[in-house]
Every structure is written in structure tokens, then in C-alpha cells.
Amino acid sequence: MPTEPKTPVRIKILDIEYTVTGYDDEEYLKEVAEIVDKRMKLLLQMRSDIPPLKNAILTALNIADELLRTRKQLSNYEDQTANFYRKVADRSKELAELCSQI
């Protein structure tokens, strides 16, 4: 990982411009900002009276919830994959033993 952030990137969230820097490329940072912007706007569509800070906190909670659910799902997939590979290895051993008996 580089030690110095890249050039500042201009993003827009809820029609307010921000300048951010990061280690990722400009397009990635803009994509992240777009996700946050869309989520915050979606919440405003459902509750137009929500104060900006509360909108930001609820949006962050929703994104964190999605992240945790995705991590759990990925962990489950990894477990299933590991179990599958163990079964394949066991069957391969059995097959090799059967072949050696012929």
C-alpha cells in the first residue's frame, strides 16, 4: 500500500461537494461516493423530514448492516466450498484405493 494518498478527488453527496483523498483510484472513490449519495437520497425519499446528521447515521447503519450480512454469507460460502473440497479429496482417496485393488 502506498504511503502517500493520491490526488484529491471532488465528489458530491446530497448536492454538497467534498474533496477526498485516498489510496484508491479516482473512479473507485467516485463510485463509493455515488453509493452513499444514492442511499442517502433513497432515505430522504422515504422520510423527507429527516435531519442531515440522522440521515447520514441511518445510511451508515444500513451500509454496515449490508456489509456484515455479506461477510456472513461469504463465510458460509467459504465453509461450503471447504466442505466440498474435503468430500472431493475423500472420494479421490477412495477411488485411488479402489483402482489400486484392480
N, C-alpha and C positions, 0 to 999 in steps of 0.2 A: 504494500500500500504506500502511495506517495506520502511524503511528509508535508507537502505544501498543497493547499486547496487550489483548484483550478480558477480560472477567470470567473468573476461574479456573473450570475445569471439573473435576468429580470423575469419574474413570474407574476401572475395575477390571481388572487383569490378573493372572491366576492367583490370584484371590481376595484380592489386595492392592490397597488403594485408593491412588490417586495423585491429586494435584491438578496439572493442567497449564493453561497459558495459551497462547494462540496468536492469530494474526490471522484464523483461520477461525472459522466459527460453531460453536456448541456441538455440534450434531448431527454435523458433519463430524469434529470431534475425537473424539467418541464412536465414530464409525464406524471411524476409524483404530485406536483402541484395541481395538475389537472384532476387527479383523483380526489384530492382534498377539496378542491373547488366544487366539483360535481356533488360530492357528498354533502357539503355544507349547503349548497343550493337546494338539494333534494329535501333536506331537513327544513329549510325555510319555506319550501312549498307546502309542507305538511303543517308547519306552525309558523306563520309569518310574524307572530308577535314575540318570538324568542330573541332574547338579547344576544349580541355577538359572542360574548365570552361563553355563555351557556351553549350556544351553537357549536363553538369550537370544541368544548369539552365533550359534548354528546357525540360529535363527529369522531373525535379521538377515541372515545369509548367504543363506538361502533366498529371503527377500523381495527382497534386492538382485539375486540371480540372475534372479528373475522380472521385475524392473524392467528389467534390461539386455536380456533376451530380448524383452520387449515393445517397448522402444525400437528394437531392431534390426528387429523386424517392422514397426513403424510407419515406419521409414526405408525399408524395402523397399516398403511400400505407397505412400509418397510418391514414390519413384523410378518405380514402375509408373504412378502417376497422371500424373506429369510426362511420361513417355514416351507415354502415351495422348493427352494434350493436344497434344503435338508432332505426333503422327500425324494427329490431327483437324485441326490447323492446316494441315499439309502437304496433306491431302486437300481441305480447303476451298479452298486456293490453286489446286490442280489443277482443281477443279470450277469455280471462278470463271474460270480461263483457258479452259476448255472452253466455258463459257457465253458468254464474250466472242467466241469464234470463230463462234458461230452467227449 
